[in-house]
Amino acid sequence: MSTTVFGQGTGDNAFDPVESLNYEQARDELIEVVRILELGQMGLDESLKYWERGEALAKTLRGAFGRGGAPGGGCHPRHDKDYRKRR
């Protein structure tokens, strides 16, 4: 289990700017954001902050695929054997 803390979900500076993350950092944070949201154990305001963060991360990751910044030179994750192992 990862011990990386991605953000507190509150305040304007709770998360690092998405632009400062590399592909792997953005992907790992998006996975964690989804897990947190799936738990459903926070209030609406905090959930909304995590949802918005997830949207920003997903947009960045989609852009990385278009620029070839993803592992495998922009291949779809289902074609990336390392990605499949992590799932």
C-alpha positions in Angstrom: 0.0 0.0 0.0 1.3 3.4 -0.9 2.2 5.9 1.9 2.3 8.9 -0.4 -0.1 11.7 0.7 -1.6 13.5 -2.3 -3.5 16.2 -0.6 -5.8 17.1 2.2 -8.8 17.9 0.0 -9.3 21.3 1.7 -7.9 24.8 1.1 -6.6 26.3 -2.1 -3.2 24.8 -1.8 -4.2 21.3 -0.7 -2.7 19.7 -3.9 0.5 20.3 -5.9 -0.3 22.0 -9.3 -1.2 19.3 -11.8 1.3 20.9 -14.3 4.2 20.0 -11.9 3.4 16.3 -12.0 5.0 13.8 -14.4 2.9 11.1 -16.0 3.4 8.5 -13.3 2.7 10.9 -10.5 -0.5 12.1 -12.1 -1.6 8.5 -12.8 -0.9 7.3 -9.2 -2.7 10.3 -7.8 -5.7 9.8 -10.0 -5.9 6.2 -8.8 -5.8 7.3 -5.2 -8.4 10.0 -5.8 -10.8 7.4 -7.3 -10.2 5.1 -4.2 -10.9 8.0 -1.9 -14.1 9.0 -3.7 -15.3 5.4 -3.8 -15.1 5.2 0.0 -17.8 8.0 0.2 -16.8 9.0 3.7 -16.4 12.7 3.3 -18.8 15.7 3.0 -20.0 17.1 -0.2 -17.5 20.0 -0.3 -14.5 17.8 0.2 -15.8 15.2 -2.3 -16.2 18.0 -4.8 -12.6 19.1 -4.4 -11.4 15.5 -5.0 -13.7 15.2 -8.0 -12.4 18.4 -9.5 -8.8 17.2 -8.8 -9.6 13.9 -10.5 -11.0 15.7 -13.6 -7.8 17.8 -13.8 -5.6 14.8 -13.5 -7.6 12.9 -16.1 -7.3 15.8 -18.5 -3.6 16.0 -18.0 -3.2 12.3 -18.6 -5.3 12.4 -21.8 -3.0 15.2 -23.0 0.1 13.1 -22.1 -1.2 10.3 -24.4 -1.6 12.7 -27.2 2.0 14.1 -26.8 3.5 10.6 -26.4 4.3 11.3 -22.7 2.8 8.1 -21.5 4.8 4.9 -21.1 5.0 3.1 -24.5 5.0 6.4 -26.4 1.4 7.2 -26.0 -0.1 3.7 -26.3 -3.5 3.0 -24.7 -3.1 1.5 -21.2 -4.6 -1.8 -22.2 -1.6 -2.3 -24.5 0.9 -1.5 -21.7 1.8 -4.7 -19.9 3.1 -2.9 -16.8 -0.2 -1.0 -16.5 -2.2 -4.2 -16.8 -0.1 -5.8 -14.0 -0.9 -2.9 -11.7 -4.6 -3.2 -12.3 
